[in-house]
Amino acid sequence: MFTTTELAQVLFATALQPSDRLSPVQIREAVDERLCACGGDASWCAEYVAQEAGDHPETYVRRMRWALGAVADAYTLAAA
């Protein structure tokens, strides 16, 4: 089981964009695909997020805020 923060890091590491207007199902599918691509190891995504934060601090906060909100919504709806 992954935390919301870990799931957000996984989503952050995808090519998806906040402007894509994705459904909760699409968010969950993207997270699942990325996790499968990483062999279920979310630590790779955390490393990627850290690298992006250093390389692009001007966009990091906005993208992480989006990722946190998107996974919170997507996984809350899935549990309901």
PDB file of N, CA, C and O in Angstrom:
ATOM      1  N   MET A   1       0.845  -1.175   0.000  1.00  0.00           N
ATOM      2  CA  MET A   1       0.000   0.000   0.000  1.00  0.00           C
ATOM      3  C   MET A   1       0.892   1.240   0.000  1.00  0.00           C
ATOM      4  O   MET A   1       1.853   1.326   0.764  1.00  0.00           O
ATOM      5  N   PHE A   2       0.567   2.179  -0.850  1.00  0.00           N
ATOM      6  CA  PHE A   2       1.350   3.399  -0.974  1.00  0.00           C
ATOM      7  C   PHE A   2       0.615   4.562  -0.320  1.00  0.00           C
ATOM      8  O   PHE A   2      -0.614   4.581  -0.271  1.00  0.00           O
ATOM      9  N   THR A   3       1.370   5.524   0.177  1.00  0.00           N
ATOM     10  CA  THR A   3       0.781   6.733   0.753  1.00  0.00           C
ATOM     11  C   THR A   3       0.381   7.690  -0.376  1.00  0.00           C
ATOM     12  O   THR A   3       0.776   7.513  -1.528  1.00  0.00           O
ATOM     13  N   THR A   4      -0.398   8.690  -0.024  1.00  0.00           N
ATOM     14  CA  THR A   4      -0.779   9.707  -1.006  1.00  0.00           C
ATOM     15  C   THR A   4       0.460  10.396  -1.558  1.00  0.00           C
ATOM     16  O   THR A   4       0.532  10.673  -2.755  1.00  0.00           O
ATOM     17  N   THR A   5       1.422  10.672  -0.711  1.00  0.00           N
ATOM     18  CA  THR A   5       2.655  11.321  -1.157  1.00  0.00           C
ATOM     19  C   THR A   5       3.409  10.448  -2.149  1.00  0.00           C
ATOM     20  O   THR A   5       3.889  10.941  -3.170  1.00  0.00           O
ATOM     21  N   GLU A   6       3.515   9.167  -1.860  1.00  0.00           N
ATOM     22  CA  GLU A   6       4.203   8.261  -2.785  1.00  0.00           C
ATOM     23  C   GLU A   6       3.468   8.176  -4.122  1.00  0.00           C
ATOM     24  O   GLU A   6       4.094   8.195  -5.181  1.00  0.00           O
ATOM     25  N   LEU A   7       2.145   8.082  -4.070  1.00  0.00           N
ATOM     26  CA  LEU A   7       1.363   8.037  -5.307  1.00  0.00           C
ATOM     27  C   LEU A   7       1.522   9.333  -6.097  1.00  0.00           C
ATOM     28  O   LEU A   7       1.584   9.308  -7.326  1.00  0.00           O
ATOM     29  N   ALA A   8       1.587  10.460  -5.399  1.00  0.00           N
ATOM     30  CA  ALA A   8       1.791  11.747  -6.073  1.00  0.00           C
ATOM     31  C   ALA A   8       3.163  11.793  -6.746  1.00  0.00           C
ATOM     32  O   ALA A   8       3.294  12.333  -7.844  1.00  0.00           O
ATOM     33  N   GLN A   9       4.169  11.239  -6.107  1.00  0.00           N
ATOM     34  CA  GLN A   9       5.495  11.193  -6.716  1.00  0.00           C
ATOM     35  C   GLN A   9       5.478  10.337  -7.973  1.00  0.00           C
ATOM     36  O   GLN A   9       6.134  10.663  -8.962  1.00  0.00           O
ATOM     37  N   VAL A  10       4.728   9.246  -7.933  1.00  0.00           N
ATOM     38  CA  VAL A  10       4.607   8.391  -9.115  1.00  0.00           C
ATOM     39  C   VAL A  10       3.909   9.161 -10.233  1.00  0.00           C
ATOM     40  O   VAL A  10       4.372   9.148 -11.373  1.00  0.00           O
ATOM     41  N   LEU A  11       2.806   9.827  -9.922  1.00  0.00           N
ATOM     42  CA  LEU A  11       2.095  10.613 -10.932  1.00  0.00           C
ATOM     43  C   LEU A  11       2.983  11.731 -11.472  1.00  0.00           C
ATOM     44  O   LEU A  11       2.991  11.993 -12.674  1.00  0.00           O
ATOM     45  N   PHE A  12       3.716  12.378 -10.601  1.00  0.00           N
ATOM     46  CA  PHE A  12       4.644  13.446 -10.994  1.00  0.00           C
ATOM     47  C   PHE A  12       5.618  12.938 -12.053  1.00  0.00           C
ATOM     48  O   PHE A  12       5.992  13.680 -12.962  1.00  0.00           O
ATOM     49  N   ALA A  13       6.028  11.684 -11.939  1.00  0.00           N
ATOM     50  CA  ALA A  13       7.028  11.097 -12.832  1.00  0.00           C
ATOM     51  C   ALA A  13       6.449  10.641 -14.170  1.00  0.00           C
ATOM     52  O   ALA A  13       7.181  10.109 -15.004  1.00  0.00           O
ATOM     53  N   THR A  14       5.156  10.839 -14.387  1.00  0.00           N
ATOM     54  CA  THR A  14       4.555  10.504 -15.675  1.00  0.00           C
ATOM     55  C   THR A  14       4.627  11.711 -16.600  1.00  0.00           C
ATOM     56  O   THR A  14       5.016  12.803 -16.185  1.00  0.00           O
ATOM     57  N   ALA A  15       4.251  11.506 -17.844  1.00  0.00           N
ATOM     58  CA  ALA A  15       4.216  12.603 -18.818  1.00  0.00           C
ATOM     59  C   ALA A  15       2.912  13.391 -18.761  1.00  0.00           C
ATOM     60  O   ALA A  15       2.749  14.362 -19.499  1.00  0.00           O
ATOM     61  N   LEU A  16       1.990  12.994 -17.905  1.00  0.00           N
ATOM     62  CA  LEU A  16       0.702  13.676 -17.818  1.00  0.00           C
ATOM     63  C   LEU A  16       0.879  15.112 -17.349  1.00  0.00           C
ATOM     64  O   LEU A  16       1.822  15.433 -16.625  1.00  0.00           O
ATOM     65  N   GLN A  17      -0.031  15.961 -17.766  1.00  0.00           N
ATOM     66  CA  GLN A  17       0.008  17.376 -17.416  1.00  0.00           C
ATOM     67  C   GLN A  17      -1.303  17.794 -16.767  1.00  0.00           C
ATOM     68  O   GLN A  17      -2.349  17.225 -17.079  1.00  0.00           O
ATOM     69  N   PRO A  18      -1.271  18.770 -15.875  1.00  0.00           N
ATOM     70  CA  PRO A  18      -2.508  19.263 -15.259  1.00  0.00           C
ATOM     71  C   PRO A  18      -3.527  19.740 -16.291  1.00  0.00           C
ATOM     72  O   PRO A  18      -4.733  19.641 -16.064  1.00  0.00           O
ATOM     73  N   SER A  19      -3.058  20.246 -17.397  1.00  0.00           N
ATOM     74  CA  SER A  19      -3.959  20.745 -18.441  1.00  0.00           C
ATOM     75  C   SER A  19      -4.672  19.628 -19.197  1.00  0.00           C
ATOM     76  O   SER A  19      -5.567  19.903 -19.997  1.00  0.00           O
ATOM     77  N   ASP A  20      -4.291  18.370 -18.959  1.00  0.00           N
ATOM     78  CA  ASP A  20      -4.903  17.235 -19.658  1.00  0.00           C
ATOM     79  C   ASP A  20      -6.336  16.961 -19.215  1.00  0.00           C
ATOM     80  O   ASP A  20      -7.065  16.263 -19.919  1.00  0.00           O
ATOM     81  N   ARG A  21      -6.757  17.487 -18.076  1.00  0.00           N
ATOM     82  CA  ARG A  21      -8.120  17.284 -17.554  1.00  0.00           C
ATOM     83  C   ARG A  21      -8.476  15.798 -17.496  1.00  0.00           C
ATOM     84  O   ARG A  21      -9.414  15.343 -18.151  1.00  0.00           O
ATOM     85  N   LEU A  22      -7.734  15.079 -16.723  1.00  0.00           N
ATOM     86  CA  LEU A  22      -7.867  13.626 -16.639  1.00  0.00           C
ATOM     87  C   LEU A  22      -8.919  13.202 -15.626  1.00  0.00           C
ATOM     88  O   LEU A  22      -9.147  13.881 -14.624  1.00  0.00           O
ATOM     89  N   SER A  23      -9.547  12.084 -15.899  1.00  0.00           N
ATOM     90  CA  SER A  23     -10.522  11.521 -14.968  1.00  0.00           C
ATOM     91  C   SER A  23      -9.774  10.773 -13.867  1.00  0.00           C
ATOM     92  O   SER A  23      -8.596  10.453 -14.028  1.00  0.00           O
ATOM     93  N   PRO A  24     -10.447  10.490 -12.748  1.00  0.00           N
ATOM     94  CA  PRO A  24      -9.815   9.696 -11.693  1.00  0.00           C
ATOM     95  C   PRO A  24      -9.333   8.330 -12.196  1.00  0.00           C
ATOM     96  O   PRO A  24      -8.283   7.847 -11.775  1.00  0.00           O
ATOM     97  N   VAL A  25     -10.093   7.719 -13.086  1.00  0.00           N
ATOM     98  CA  VAL A  25      -9.688   6.419 -13.638  1.00  0.00           C
ATOM     99  C   VAL A  25      -8.393   6.570 -14.430  1.00  0.00           C
ATOM    100  O   VAL A  25      -7.499   5.732 -14.309  1.00  0.00           O
ATOM    101  N   GLN A  26      -8.279   7.611 -15.229  1.00  0.00           N
ATOM    102  CA  GLN A  26      -7.061   7.841 -16.004  1.00  0.00           C
ATOM    103  C   GLN A  26      -5.862   8.098 -15.097  1.00  0.00           C
ATOM    104  O   GLN A  26      -4.753   7.655 -15.394  1.00  0.00           O
ATOM    105  N   ILE A  27      -6.076   8.802 -14.005  1.00  0.00           N
ATOM    106  CA  ILE A  27      -4.999   9.052 -13.039  1.00  0.00           C
ATOM    107  C   ILE A  27      -4.528   7.726 -12.448  1.00  0.00           C
ATOM    108  O   ILE A  27      -3.329   7.453 -12.410  1.00  0.00           O
ATOM    109  N   ARG A  28      -5.465   6.907 -11.988  1.00  0.00           N
ATOM    110  CA  ARG A  28      -5.091   5.613 -11.394  1.00  0.00           C
ATOM    111  C   ARG A  28      -4.386   4.721 -12.410  1.00  0.00           C
ATOM    112  O   ARG A  28      -3.414   4.047 -12.068  1.00  0.00           O
ATOM    113  N   GLU A  29      -4.860   4.707 -13.651  1.00  0.00           N
ATOM    114  CA  GLU A  29      -4.212   3.898 -14.687  1.00  0.00           C
ATOM    115  C   GLU A  29      -2.783   4.374 -14.947  1.00  0.00           C
ATOM    116  O   GLU A  29      -1.873   3.558 -15.095  1.00  0.00           O
ATOM    117  N   ALA A  30      -2.587   5.681 -15.001  1.00  0.00           N
ATOM    118  CA  ALA A  30      -1.245   6.229 -15.235  1.00  0.00           C
ATOM    119  C   ALA A  30      -0.297   5.872 -14.093  1.00  0.00           C
ATOM    120  O   ALA A  30       0.862   5.527 -14.325  1.00  0.00           O
ATOM    121  N   VAL A  31      -0.791   5.957 -12.866  1.00  0.00           N
ATOM    122  CA  VAL A  31       0.027   5.599 -11.704  1.00  0.00           C
ATOM    123  C   VAL A  31       0.371   4.114 -11.756  1.00  0.00           C
ATOM    124  O   VAL A  31       1.518   3.733 -11.520  1.00  0.00           O
ATOM    125  N   ASP A  32      -0.610   3.278 -12.061  1.00  0.00           N
ATOM    126  CA  ASP A  32      -0.358   1.833 -12.156  1.00  0.00           C
ATOM    127  C   ASP A  32       0.672   1.518 -13.240  1.00  0.00           C
ATOM    128  O   ASP A  32       1.570   0.702 -13.029  1.00  0.00           O
ATOM    129  N   GLU A  33       0.542   2.165 -14.399  1.00  0.00           N
ATOM    130  CA  GLU A  33       1.483   1.927 -15.497  1.00  0.00           C
ATOM    131  C   GLU A  33       2.902   2.326 -15.109  1.00  0.00           C
ATOM    132  O   GLU A  33       3.853   1.601 -15.398  1.00  0.00           O
ATOM    133  N   ARG A  34       3.045   3.475 -14.457  1.00  0.00           N
ATOM    134  CA  ARG A  34       4.381   3.936 -14.055  1.00  0.00           C
ATOM    135  C   ARG A  34       4.973   3.002 -13.005  1.00  0.00           C
ATOM    136  O   ARG A  34       6.158   2.675 -13.058  1.00  0.00           O
ATOM    137  N   LEU A  35       4.148   2.574 -12.052  1.00  0.00           N
ATOM    138  CA  LEU A  35       4.640   1.640 -11.033  1.00  0.00           C
ATOM    139  C   LEU A  35       5.088   0.329 -11.667  1.00  0.00           C
ATOM    140  O   LEU A  35       6.117  -0.227 -11.283  1.00  0.00           O
ATOM    141  N   CYS A  36       4.328  -0.164 -12.627  1.00  0.00           N
ATOM    142  CA  CYS A  36       4.722  -1.398 -13.320  1.00  0.00           C
ATOM    143  C   CYS A  36       6.039  -1.199 -14.062  1.00  0.00           C
ATOM    144  O   CYS A  36       6.903  -2.076 -14.051  1.00  0.00           O
ATOM    145  N   ALA A  37       6.190  -0.043 -14.706  1.00  0.00           N
ATOM    146  CA  ALA A  37       7.421   0.249 -15.441  1.00  0.00           C
ATOM    147  C   ALA A  37       8.632   0.315 -14.512  1.00  0.00           C
ATOM    148  O   ALA A  37       9.759   0.046 -14.928  1.00  0.00           O
ATOM    149  N   CYS A  38       8.391   0.673 -13.256  1.00  0.00           N
ATOM    150  CA  CYS A  38       9.473   0.772 -12.262  1.00  0.00           C
ATOM    151  C   CYS A  38       9.584  -0.491 -11.418  1.00  0.00           C
ATOM    152  O   CYS A  38      10.289  -0.503 -10.410  1.00  0.00           O
ATOM    153  N   GLY A  39       8.902  -1.536 -11.818  1.00  0.00           N
ATOM    154  CA  GLY A  39       8.951  -2.782 -11.063  1.00  0.00           C
ATOM    155  C   GLY A  39       8.318  -2.665  -9.691  1.00  0.00           C
ATOM    156  O   GLY A  39       8.687  -3.398  -8.773  1.00  0.00           O
ATOM    157  N   GLY A  40       7.368  -1.749  -9.539  1.00  0.00           N
ATOM    158  CA  GLY A  40       6.693  -1.568  -8.258  1.00  0.00           C
ATOM    159  C   GLY A  40       7.505  -0.802  -7.233  1.00  0.00           C
ATOM    160  O   GLY A  40       7.108  -0.700  -6.072  1.00  0.00           O
ATOM    161  N   ASP A  41       8.643  -0.261  -7.657  1.00  0.00           N
ATOM    162  CA  ASP A  41       9.542   0.461  -6.752  1.00  0.00           C
ATOM    163  C   ASP A  41       9.314   1.966  -6.875  1.00  0.00           C
ATOM    164  O   ASP A  41       9.813   2.603  -7.803  1.00  0.00           O
ATOM    165  N   ALA A  42       8.561   2.525  -5.939  1.00  0.00           N
ATOM    166  CA  ALA A  42       8.238   3.953  -5.975  1.00  0.00           C
ATOM    167  C   ALA A  42       9.446   4.829  -5.654  1.00  0.00           C
ATOM    168  O   ALA A  42       9.389   6.041  -5.863  1.00  0.00           O
ATOM    169  N   SER A  43      10.533   4.252  -5.153  1.00  0.00           N
ATOM    170  CA  SER A  43      11.701   5.070  -4.808  1.00  0.00           C
ATOM    171  C   SER A  43      12.330   5.705  -6.046  1.00  0.00           C
ATOM    172  O   SER A  43      12.898   6.793  -5.953  1.00  0.00           O
ATOM    173  N   TRP A  44      12.239   5.048  -7.201  1.00  0.00           N
ATOM    174  CA  TRP A  44      12.741   5.655  -8.432  1.00  0.00           C
ATOM    175  C   TRP A  44      12.001   6.958  -8.702  1.00  0.00           C
ATOM    176  O   TRP A  44      12.612   7.954  -9.087  1.00  0.00           O
ATOM    177  N   CYS A  45      10.696   6.952  -8.501  1.00  0.00           N
ATOM    178  CA  CYS A  45       9.890   8.150  -8.732  1.00  0.00           C
ATOM    179  C   CYS A  45      10.276   9.255  -7.755  1.00  0.00           C
ATOM    180  O   CYS A  45      10.329  10.427  -8.129  1.00  0.00           O
ATOM    181  N   ALA A  46      10.545   8.887  -6.513  1.00  0.00           N
ATOM    182  CA  ALA A  46      10.964   9.881  -5.519  1.00  0.00           C
ATOM    183  C   ALA A  46      12.287  10.523  -5.938  1.00  0.00           C
ATOM    184  O   ALA A  46      12.468  11.731  -5.784  1.00  0.00           O
ATOM    185  N   GLU A  47      13.199   9.727  -6.460  1.00  0.00           N
ATOM    186  CA  GLU A  47      14.473  10.261  -6.937  1.00  0.00           C
ATOM    187  C   GLU A  47      14.258  11.203  -8.120  1.00  0.00           C
ATOM    188  O   GLU A  47      14.901  12.248  -8.214  1.00  0.00           O
ATOM    189  N   TYR A  48      13.355  10.829  -9.014  1.00  0.00           N
ATOM    190  CA  TYR A  48      13.043  11.669 -10.171  1.00  0.00           C
ATOM    191  C   TYR A  48      12.461  13.009  -9.718  1.00  0.00           C
ATOM    192  O   TYR A  48      12.836  14.063 -10.231  1.00  0.00           O
ATOM    193  N   VAL A  49      11.546  12.957  -8.757  1.00  0.00           N
ATOM    194  CA  VAL A  49      10.927  14.179  -8.236  1.00  0.00           C
ATOM    195  C   VAL A  49      11.992  15.091  -7.625  1.00  0.00           C
ATOM    196  O   VAL A  49      11.979  16.301  -7.853  1.00  0.00           O
ATOM    197  N   ALA A  50      12.904  14.520  -6.858  1.00  0.00           N
ATOM    198  CA  ALA A  50      13.975  15.315  -6.245  1.00  0.00           C
ATOM    199  C   ALA A  50      14.845  15.975  -7.315  1.00  0.00           C
ATOM    200  O   ALA A  50      15.221  17.141  -7.187  1.00  0.00           O
ATOM    201  N   GLN A  51      15.158  15.231  -8.355  1.00  0.00           N
ATOM    202  CA  GLN A  51      15.959  15.786  -9.452  1.00  0.00           C
ATOM    203  C   GLN A  51      15.222  16.933 -10.137  1.00  0.00           C
ATOM    204  O   GLN A  51      15.810  17.980 -10.409  1.00  0.00           O
ATOM    205  N   GLU A  52      13.934  16.733 -10.415  1.00  0.00           N
ATOM    206  CA  GLU A  52      13.138  17.778 -11.061  1.00  0.00           C
ATOM    207  C   GLU A  52      13.010  19.017 -10.173  1.00  0.00           C
ATOM    208  O   GLU A  52      13.024  20.142 -10.671  1.00  0.00           O
ATOM    209  N   ALA A  53      12.886  18.815  -8.876  1.00  0.00           N
ATOM    210  CA  ALA A  53      12.787  19.950  -7.949  1.00  0.00           C
ATOM    211  C   ALA A  53      14.052  20.797  -8.010  1.00  0.00           C
ATOM    212  O   ALA A  53      13.991  22.025  -7.948  1.00  0.00           O
ATOM    213  N   GLY A  54      15.189  20.135  -8.131  1.00  0.00           N
ATOM    214  CA  GLY A  54      16.448  20.865  -8.239  1.00  0.00           C
ATOM    215  C   GLY A  54      16.640  21.516  -9.592  1.00  0.00           C
ATOM    216  O   GLY A  54      17.142  22.637  -9.686  1.00  0.00           O
ATOM    217  N   ASP A  55      16.237  20.808 -10.647  1.00  0.00           N
ATOM    218  CA  ASP A  55      16.429  21.321 -12.003  1.00  0.00           C
ATOM    219  C   ASP A  55      15.407  22.385 -12.398  1.00  0.00           C
ATOM    220  O   ASP A  55      15.722  23.308 -13.149  1.00  0.00           O
ATOM    221  N   HIS A  56      14.187  22.250 -11.892  1.00  0.00           N
ATOM    222  CA  HIS A  56      13.095  23.146 -12.300  1.00  0.00           C
ATOM    223  C   HIS A  56      12.286  23.607 -11.091  1.00  0.00           C
ATOM    224  O   HIS A  56      11.095  23.309 -11.001  1.00  0.00           O
ATOM    225  N   PRO A  57      12.906  24.322 -10.168  1.00  0.00           N
ATOM    226  CA  PRO A  57      12.176  24.731  -8.961  1.00  0.00           C
ATOM    227  C   PRO A  57      10.986  25.642  -9.259  1.00  0.00           C
ATOM    228  O   PRO A  57      10.041  25.713  -8.473  1.00  0.00           O
ATOM    229  N   GLU A  58      11.034  26.329 -10.384  1.00  0.00           N
ATOM    230  CA  GLU A  58       9.949  27.244 -10.725  1.00  0.00           C
ATOM    231  C   GLU A  58       8.647  26.520 -11.083  1.00  0.00           C
ATOM    232  O   GLU A  58       7.572  27.111 -10.988  1.00  0.00           O
ATOM    233  N   THR A  59       8.729  25.263 -11.488  1.00  0.00           N
ATOM    234  CA  THR A  59       7.514  24.511 -11.842  1.00  0.00           C
ATOM    235  C   THR A  59       7.227  23.363 -10.883  1.00  0.00           C
ATOM    236  O   THR A  59       6.134  22.795 -10.895  1.00  0.00           O
ATOM    237  N   TYR A  60       8.202  23.026 -10.060  1.00  0.00           N
ATOM    238  CA  TYR A  60       8.053  21.881  -9.160  1.00  0.00           C
ATOM    239  C   TYR A  60       6.840  22.004  -8.237  1.00  0.00           C
ATOM    240  O   TYR A  60       6.033  21.078  -8.156  1.00  0.00           O
ATOM    241  N   VAL A  61       6.703  23.119  -7.551  1.00  0.00           N
ATOM    242  CA  VAL A  61       5.638  23.269  -6.550  1.00  0.00           C
ATOM    243  C   VAL A  61       4.266  23.131  -7.196  1.00  0.00           C
ATOM    244  O   VAL A  61       3.397  22.431  -6.676  1.00  0.00           O
ATOM    245  N   ARG A  62       4.075  23.791  -8.317  1.00  0.00           N
ATOM    246  CA  ARG A  62       2.777  23.726  -8.997  1.00  0.00           C
ATOM    247  C   ARG A  62       2.459  22.295  -9.443  1.00  0.00           C
ATOM    248  O   ARG A  62       1.333  21.827  -9.273  1.00  0.00           O
ATOM    249  N   ARG A  63       3.443  21.606 -10.008  1.00  0.00           N
ATOM    250  CA  ARG A  63       3.210  20.236 -10.488  1.00  0.00           C
ATOM    251  C   ARG A  63       2.961  19.281  -9.319  1.00  0.00           C
ATOM    252  O   ARG A  63       2.086  18.420  -9.407  1.00  0.00           O
ATOM    253  N   MET A  64       3.715  19.422  -8.228  1.00  0.00           N
ATOM    254  CA  MET A  64       3.513  18.535  -7.082  1.00  0.00           C
ATOM    255  C   MET A  64       2.169  18.807  -6.423  1.00  0.00           C
ATOM    256  O   MET A  64       1.493  17.873  -5.993  1.00  0.00           O
ATOM    257  N   ARG A  65       1.779  20.052  -6.341  1.00  0.00           N
ATOM    258  CA  ARG A  65       0.464  20.383  -5.779  1.00  0.00           C
ATOM    259  C   ARG A  65      -0.640  19.718  -6.612  1.00  0.00           C
ATOM    260  O   ARG A  65      -1.587  19.154  -6.063  1.00  0.00           O
ATOM    261  N   TRP A  66      -0.507  19.793  -7.937  1.00  0.00           N
ATOM    262  CA  TRP A  66      -1.464  19.133  -8.831  1.00  0.00           C
ATOM    263  C   TRP A  66      -1.462  17.622  -8.590  1.00  0.00           C
ATOM    264  O   TRP A  66      -2.524  17.013  -8.458  1.00  0.00           O
ATOM    265  N   ALA A  67      -0.281  17.023  -8.533  1.00  0.00           N
ATOM    266  CA  ALA A  67      -0.179  15.572  -8.358  1.00  0.00           C
ATOM    267  C   ALA A  67      -0.793  15.129  -7.034  1.00  0.00           C
ATOM    268  O   ALA A  67      -1.500  14.122  -6.985  1.00  0.00           O
ATOM    269  N   LEU A  68      -0.533  15.865  -5.974  1.00  0.00           N
ATOM    270  CA  LEU A  68      -1.113  15.522  -4.668  1.00  0.00           C
ATOM    271  C   LEU A  68      -2.637  15.587  -4.707  1.00  0.00           C
ATOM    272  O   LEU A  68      -3.311  14.681  -4.218  1.00  0.00           O
ATOM    273  N   GLY A  69      -3.174  16.643  -5.281  1.00  0.00           N
ATOM    274  CA  GLY A  69      -4.624  16.779  -5.372  1.00  0.00           C
ATOM    275  C   GLY A  69      -5.250  15.731  -6.268  1.00  0.00           C
ATOM    276  O   GLY A  69      -6.306  15.181  -5.954  1.00  0.00           O
ATOM    277  N   ALA A  70      -4.596  15.456  -7.386  1.00  0.00           N
ATOM    278  CA  ALA A  70      -5.133  14.487  -8.346  1.00  0.00           C
ATOM    279  C   ALA A  70      -5.193  13.084  -7.752  1.00  0.00           C
ATOM    280  O   ALA A  70      -6.200  12.394  -7.908  1.00  0.00           O
ATOM    281  N   VAL A  71      -4.130  12.649  -7.073  1.00  0.00           N
ATOM    282  CA  VAL A  71      -4.168  11.302  -6.502  1.00  0.00           C
ATOM    283  C   VAL A  71      -5.100  11.243  -5.296  1.00  0.00           C
ATOM    284  O   VAL A  71      -5.757  10.226  -5.077  1.00  0.00           O
ATOM    285  N   ALA A  72      -5.166  12.302  -4.524  1.00  0.00           N
ATOM    286  CA  ALA A  72      -6.102  12.313  -3.391  1.00  0.00           C
ATOM    287  C   ALA A  72      -7.526  12.136  -3.896  1.00  0.00           C
ATOM    288  O   ALA A  72      -8.287  11.340  -3.347  1.00  0.00           O
ATOM    289  N   ASP A  73      -7.886  12.870  -4.934  1.00  0.00           N
ATOM    290  CA  ASP A  73      -9.226  12.738  -5.510  1.00  0.00           C
ATOM    291  C   ASP A  73      -9.432  11.366  -6.143  1.00  0.00           C
ATOM    292  O   ASP A  73     -10.454  10.723  -5.906  1.00  0.00           O
ATOM    293  N   ALA A  74      -8.481  10.917  -6.937  1.00  0.00           N
ATOM    294  CA  ALA A  74      -8.625   9.660  -7.672  1.00  0.00           C
ATOM    295  C   ALA A  74      -8.740   8.458  -6.745  1.00  0.00           C
ATOM    296  O   ALA A  74      -9.536   7.553  -6.996  1.00  0.00           O
ATOM    297  N   TYR A  75      -7.957   8.444  -5.684  1.00  0.00           N
ATOM    298  CA  TYR A  75      -7.969   7.278  -4.809  1.00  0.00           C
ATOM    299  C   TYR A  75      -9.045   7.370  -3.738  1.00  0.00           C
ATOM    300  O   TYR A  75      -9.475   6.338  -3.221  1.00  0.00           O
ATOM    301  N   THR A  76      -9.490   8.559  -3.393  1.00  0.00           N
ATOM    302  CA  THR A  76     -10.626   8.697  -2.480  1.00  0.00           C
ATOM    303  C   THR A  76     -11.883   8.194  -3.159  1.00  0.00           C
ATOM    304  O   THR A  76     -12.678   7.475  -2.553  1.00  0.00           O
ATOM    305  N   LEU A  77     -12.067   8.571  -4.421  1.00  0.00           N
ATOM    306  CA  LEU A  77     -13.233   8.115  -5.175  1.00  0.00           C
ATOM    307  C   LEU A  77     -13.198   6.605  -5.386  1.00  0.00           C
ATOM    308  O   LEU A  77     -14.244   5.955  -5.382  1.00  0.00           O
ATOM    309  N   ALA A  78     -12.012   6.046  -5.570  1.00  0.00           N
ATOM    310  CA  ALA A  78     -11.894   4.604  -5.779  1.00  0.00           C
ATOM    311  C   ALA A  78     -12.267   3.834  -4.521  1.00  0.00           C
ATOM    312  O   ALA A  78     -12.800   2.727  -4.605  1.00  0.00           O
ATOM    313  N   ALA A  79     -11.993   4.407  -3.363  1.00  0.00           N
ATOM    314  CA  ALA A  79     -12.285   3.729  -2.095  1.00  0.00           C
ATOM    315  C   ALA A  79     -13.754   3.852  -1.703  1.00  0.00           C
ATOM    316  O   ALA A  79     -14.247   3.080  -0.880  1.00  0.00           O
ATOM    317  N   ALA A  80     -14.444   4.808  -2.284  1.00  0.00           N
ATOM    318  CA  ALA A  80     -15.858   5.045  -1.923  1.00  0.00           C
ATOM    319  C   ALA A  80     -16.785   4.006  -2.511  1.00  0.00           C
ATOM    320  O   ALA A  80     -17.996   4.069  -2.299  1.00  0.00           O
TER     321      ALA A  80
END
